[in-house]
């Protein structure tokens, strides 16, 4: 009987529904389903509908196989994903597929709008293109059939597309555009300005793109945020490698790519950790403290989870005269042994990344001694890292300028579906450094010729040169030239230098290339 039904339904359409599927990235979701499905399939007209993800398949055998996948896939929160299958009419995008002659005219129009030299395609106000209107071809990109046809032409004719302009097309949702991650994966610049997008959640449908520049101005979603920093932070959550938003340069995003470093499975070296794990922790600390010491601390927003927690504790005796030097920290101190007021105790525990970064931004400017760091890996699981770091830093302003402090900081980091690490818990303890710690702090002293050889540098730039020199073991003159070449952007310089080290390891067995070695 079942065999007869399958034969009868062969060629019929079925709708596949994933409840709460809007939470999952399309690429991850489809790959996960395909890996558990006993027959290969091609999803047709994948889209998000309210909170669901939906797509269509055309035969009963595939539909039955997909039904068997239900509850076999787990999300990042370890929740089993359900899949529902039901008979369906022909999907809208298939039923309303463009006629061959209309497809041909659309292709001709798009070729006229393509810049070969810039690898850029300008589709703004596409519906009102005179070539299309003269041929009675109505292209409305909000229709999934029209967007699907457009992406199909892009895939076949502009495979190296880098820039796509969809400005002024009255787009109010991006379901149809979600296939761009497969059809045009190289797109780095996307212009969605002057459309009707009302929620930043729409951007999650195209977050598989590795965008460097995005335009959203003129969309209703831009006015849904309390301030600019919240707006930028929400966009960076979707596109962590974004460099420009609405034409404005952004602070270099704080991103550590788990996949690139090959980490995730626990190692068998107890708490010593593998070399790749050590590299991950050191990369995190270097990025974090370069921004903390030398950049705008608002640049740390993307390092924290939306609902992260932070606390600051200072173990001191109020009767100790030295306690006065901590006055810059008093407003943020959360010492639960001394603090009796439960409301204040809860208030001083920062609960969101914006609260955390705002608190860090009012703390004194600092310079941390990276050579003083002692790192202890506490816990490593498949999705979490917990480690503590001990070291010293000196304050650079106010009444405590030059004062050396000791600190202990415990970080808990987790990885998400986009393979980047985020801080979920951050505990900072600051105390007065011991005489021994003060004596050994910043033990690599700055040579006397430094100040005379670098007369044009500010105090801040000299400290940056010293830190970079100490971190990478290169001389001060080369450090200065290198940082100047990278416009005093420590994060950019660090990334370029790391790439240089990898290249030198591959090409010269670990030694720097000759042209670099001569300068160091």
N, C-alpha and C positions, 0 to 999 in steps of 0.2 A: 504493500500500500504506500509506504513512505517513498519507495523508488518511483512509483507512478506519479506521486505528487511532485517529486523533484524533476521528473521528465516534463510534467505539465508546466511547472514554474520556470523551467530552463529558459533564460532570456528575459524573465520578468525582473522588475526592479525591487530592491529592498533598501529600506532606510536603516542605517546603523546609528544608534544614539548612545552617547556617553554622558550620563548625568554629571553635572559639575565639571564638564570637560573644559570649560573656559579657563580653568586653573592651570591647564597643561599646555605646554608648547606643542604646536602641531607636529613638528618634525620628530620630537621625542615620542609623542603619543602614537603616531603611525608606525614608527620603527619598532616600538614595543609590541604593538598588536601584531605586526608582521612576523616578528620573531617567535610568537607563540601560536600563530595560525598555521594549520597543517597544509593549507593550499595558498599559493601566492595570489595576491589581489592588487588591484589598482583602485584607490579611493576616487570616487567621482564627486565633484562639487562639495569638497570639504568646506565647512563653515561653522561658525559659532552662532547659536541661536539662544539668546538670553544667557542662561547659565550652562547650556548644553553644548557639546560638540557633536556635529552630525556629518555623515557622508553617505554615499550610495554605492551599492554594488549591483551587478546585473543578473546573477544566477543563484539558484537555491543552494547549490553545493557550497559556494563561497559563503553565503549567508549562514548556513548551518555551521560551517567551520568557525566563523566569527562569533557565533553564539557560544561556542564551546570555550572561547578565550575569556569569557566573563569571569571575573574574580581571580584570574591567574596573573594579573599585573599589579604591582604595588607602586604607589606614589612615593614621593620623598618623605611624606609623613607616615609611611608604612601602612597606608590605607589601601585596601583592595579596590580595584576599579571595575565597576560593573558595566556591561555592554548589553544593550537591548536591540533586538532585530524585529522589524515589522515590514509587511508588504507595503509597497509604495507605488505611486504613479511615476511616470517618467520625470526625472529631475528637471527643475525649471531651466537650468543652464543648458541641458541637452535639448529640451523641447524648443527653447528659443535660440538655439545655436545659429550663428550668423550664416547666411547663404554664401556659397563660394564666391560669387561676384562681389558681395559686400566685404568679405575677407580680403579679397584682392585689392579693393579700393582703399581699405584701411591700411594695408601694407604699404601701398604707394604713398599715402599721406604720411605715415610714420617715417618712411625713408626720407621724405622731404624735411622732416623735423629733426633728423638725426645729424649730429656733428661728429664726423669721423675723427677729427683731430682731438676733440675733447672726450670722445666716447660718451657723449651726453645726448639724451633724448628729451625734447621739450614737448610735453603733452598738455600744457595748460590750455584751458578752455577748448578741449578737444571737440566737444559736441558742436561748437560753432565754427569749426574749420570750414572754409568756403568750398574746398574740394569735396568734403563729405556731404555738405548740404546740397551742392549742385547735383550730386548723384542720389539724393534722397536716402543717404545712409545715416541713421540715427544712432550715434554711439554715446550711451550714457554709462559712465564708468561705475555708477552705483549698482548697475545690473551685473550680476555675477557672470552672465553669458558674455557681456561686452568686455569686462575686465579679463575674463579667461581668454578671449580671442586676442586681446592686446598682449597679454603675457605670452601667449603661444607664438605670436609674431616676433616678440622680443627674443624668445628662446632660439628661434630658427634663424633670425636675421641679425641680431645684435648680441651675440653670446658674451662679448667682453664689455658689456654696458657697465659704466662706472657711476653715471649720474642720471637720475630720473626726476623730471619735474612734472608733478601732478597738481600744480597750483590751480586754484579756481575751477574745480570740477564738481563742486557741491557734494563732495564725499561726506557722508555722515557715518559710515562704517567701513571697516577694512577687511571684511571677510573675503571678498574676491581677490584682494591683494596678497592674501596669506601664501599663495603659491609662488610668490616672488623669490622666496628663499631657495626654491629648486630651479625656477626658470631663469633667474638672474642673480645668482649668489654673489657676484662680484660688486654689486652696487654699494658704493661708499657714501654717496650723497643723495639724499631724498628730500624733495621739496613738497610738503603737504600744506603749505600756507594757503590762507583764504578759502578754506573748506568749511564743512559743518561738523567737524568732529567734536563731540561733547564730553568725552571721557578719555583720560589717559589710558584706560584699560584697552582701548582699541589698538594701541601701539603694541600691546603684547602679541597681537596676531602677526606681526612682522618682526618680532625681536630676534629672529634667527639671522637677520642681516647684521653684518659687522660694520655698522655705520660709523663714519667719522664726522659727518656733517648732516644736520637735520633742521628743517624749517617747519615751524608750526604756527607762526604768528598769524593772527586773524581767524583762529579757530576758537569756538566757545570754551574749549577745555582750558585754554590759557588763563581764563579768569576764575577757574575753580580752585586755585591755590592761594593760601594766605599771604605768601610772599615769594620772591624770586628764587630764594634758596630751596624752598619746598618744590617749586616747579622744576628746577634743575635736577634736584635729587630724584624726583619721580621719573624723569626722562632717563637719567643715568641708570636707574634700576633695570630699564629695558635694554639700554644701549651703553654698557659700561665703558666702551672704548671711544665714546663720542668726544670729539675735540672742539666742535663748534655747534652752537644752538642758536637759531635765528640770527646767524651772522656774527655772533659774539663768541670770542675765544673762551673756552672753559679751562678751569684748573685741571691739570693732568689727572685723569681719574685714577683712583686707587683700586687696582685690580690685580689679584694673584690668580692665575689660571691653574687650576688643579690638574687638568688633563695634560697641559703642556709639560708639567713636571713629573707626570707618571705616578702621582701619589693617589692613594685612596685606601688600598687594602692594608690592614695592619701588618707590620713587619714582625719577624721572629727574633728580634734582637732585644727583647725585653724593653726597658725604657731608654736604651741608648739611641734607638732610632736608626733608620737607614740613612745613607748619604743623601738620597733624594729628599727625605724628610727634613734633614738638617738644612739643606739648601732652601727648602720651602720656608722654614722658620726664619732663617737669616734674611731671605728676600723680603719677607713680611716686615721684620724689624727695621731693615734699611729703608724701605719705602715709607713706613709709618713715621719714623723719627726724622727723616729728611723733610717731610711735610710739616711735622710738629715743630721742628726747630727753625726751618728756613722758609717755609711757605705760609700760605693762608690756611689756618687750621680748619676753616670751613671745607677745605679740600679733603678732610677726613670723613665727611658725611658718607661717602660711598664705601668706607671701610666697615661701617656698622650695619647690623641688621635693623630693620625698622623698629623693632621692639626690644632692642638691646638694653642692658642694664649697666650702670656705672656707679662706683662709689669711691670716695677719696677719704683716706684715714691718715691721721698724723698722731703717732704716739708721743705725747709730750706732757710735761708737768707745767701747769699754768704758773707755778711759783718760780719756775726756772727763768732767769733773765733772758736766756737765749730764745725763749718761746716767742718773744716779740717779733723775731725775724720771720715768723710764719703768718704775720697779719694778713698777707695777700691771699692766704688760703682759708682763713677763718670761715668765710661764708659757705664754703663747700664741704667742710669737714664733717664726716659721718662716722664718729667713733661710738659704736653702740654700747660700749662699756661705760662711757662718760655721759652719753646722751640719754636722758630719761623721758623726754617728751615723745610719745609714740607717733604723733602727727608729724613732728619735725623730722623724726627718724625716717618716716616714709617719704617725706618731701625731699630729703637730701639724697635719696636713691633715685638717680636719673633713669627714666623708664623708656625713653625713645632716643633715636639717634640724633634728633635735633636738639633735645635737652642736653645730651652728652656733649656734643660738639660746641654748643653755646657755653657750657661750663668749662670745657678745656680752653676755649678762646679767651676767657678772662683770667686764666692763670698766667703767672709771669712768663715772659719770653725766656727761653732756655737754650743751652747747648749741651747735648748729651755726649759723654765720652764712650764711643762705641767699643773701644778697646777694653773698657771696664766690665762689659757685659758677661754675666754668667747665666746661662740658660738651662733650665731644667724642664724636660718633657715629662709631664705628669700622666696624661692619659692620651691614647690614640685609638680611635675606633674608625669604622668605615666612613662615618660622617662627621667626626668631631676631633678636634685637637685641643688639648689643654696644656699650656706651658706657662712657666713663670720666668721672669728675667730680673736679675739684680744688677745694679750698676750705680753710677754717679752722674750728676749733671751740675752745671753751674748756672746761676741766674744772671741775666744780662741787663736788668733794668731795676728801677725804683731803689728803695733803701737797702735791698739785699743784693745789689749788683756785685757780681764776683763771688758770691757765697756758694760754696760747694755743698750739695745735698746728696744723700743716698736714697735710693728708691727700690721698691720691690713691686713688680706689676704682674698680675696674673690674667692671662687672656684665655677665653674659651671661644674657639672658632668653629663654625660649621660650614659645610658646602651645600649649595643649592643645586637646582636643576640646570642652571646656566654655568655650572662648573667653576664658580668663583667662590672664594672664601669670604665670610662675613663674621665680624665679632658679635657674639651674642651676650657676652659678659666680660666686664673689664673692671678689675679691682686694683686701685693704685694706693700704695702706702709710701709716704714720704717722711723722712726723718733727717736729723742732723747727721752729717757724715762723721765718722770717727777720725782721729788724727792720722791713723794709718791710711785710711781711704783718701783723705785730703792730700796727703803726701804723694800718693801714687796716682792721683787723678791727673789726666791729661799729661802723662809722663813724657810723651813725645813732644818736646818743647819746640817752639817756633824759632828757627835760626835767626840770628841777628840780621843777616842780609835781607831777610824777608820784607821788612817794613820799607827798606830803602829801594829794593828792587821792584816793589809793587806800590809805588806812591799814589796811584790813582784809585786804589781800591778802598771801599768803605770798610769799617770794622766788621760789618756783617759779611761782606764778600771775602775778607781775609779768613774769617772763621769757616766759611764754606770751603775755601781752598784747603785749609788745614784738615778739615774733616774728610774731604774727598781723598787727600793725599794719604792720610792715615788709614782710611778704609781699604784702599786699593794698593797701597805700597808703592806709589809713584811719587816723583819729586814735586816740590811746590810749584816750580815754574811751569812744568807740564800740566799740573792740575789747574793752574790759573788759565793757561791758554785753552785747555779743554773745556772748562766751564764757560769761558767767554764765547767759544765757538757754539756752545749750546745755550747761549743767551741767559746764563746763570739760572737755568732751570735744572735743578739737581735731579729730578725724577727722570727727565729726558736724558740727561747725561749718564745717569746710572743705567738706563735701558740700553743706550747705544754702547756703553762700555761693556755691559754684559754680553751683548751680541758680538762685540769684538773679541772678547775672551773665548766665546764658543767657537768663533771662526778660527782663532789662532790655535785652539786646541785641536781642531779638525785638520788644519793645514800644516801646522808646524810642530805638532806633538806637545802642545802646551805652552810654547814660547810665543811671545808677541811677534807679529810680522815685523820684518826688518825696518820698514818705514816708520813704525811706531816705536820700536825698541830704541832707535837712535835719539828719540825725543825724551825718553823717560830717564 
